[in-house]
């Protein structure tokens, strides 16, 4: 739970947003699970990843500048 709320808040929000959007598409019948399977996989990947995966630092939440 620490990873979801402290170390990966932005990626958790992105993952939940993607899963909610694909769930709504499937529920309304505008898409099938086969056509949304890639988006579901991306949403689950964002849920499991830390913010450092997308280049956000732990201290200030901004992108790293590699020197």
N, C-alpha and C positions, 0 to 999 in steps of 0.2 A: 504494500500500500504506500510505502514511502516513495517508491519510484513513480507512482501515478500522480502524487500530489506535490512532491518536492523537486524531483530530478527531471520529470518529464511532463510538466503541466501543459505546455504548448502542443507537444505531439499527442498527448492524451485528448485534448480538445479537438485537434484535427482528426484523430481516429474516430472519435465518437460522432463528429459531424459527418464524416464520410459514410460511416455505417448507418447513421440515421437517414441520410439522403438515399442511399441504396435500398434501405429497408422500406422507405416510403415509395420508391419507384416500383419495388416488387409488390408491395401491398396494394397499390392502386392498379396494378396490372399493366403498367406502361413498359415494363421490362421483365425479363425472366431471370432466374438465378444463374443460368448459363451465361447470359450477356453481362451480368453484373459481377461475375465471379472474380474478375481482376480487381475491381474496385473494393470488393469485400476483403480480398487479400491485402490490398494496400491499407485499408482501414485497420485491419488487425495488426499489420506491421507497425503502423504509427502508434497503436496502443501499447505495443511491447517495447518500443524504442525509447531512448533517452533524447533529450533536446540537443545533445551534442551531435546527433546524427545529422541534423539539418543545419549545423554550424552555429548554434547558440551557446554562448558561454554560461557557466553556472552562476557567475557573480552578477552580471548586469543584464543578461538576456538579450545581448546583441551578437551580431555575427563576429567571428574571429577575424582578425587581420593577420594573415600569415606573413611573417618576416623572415 
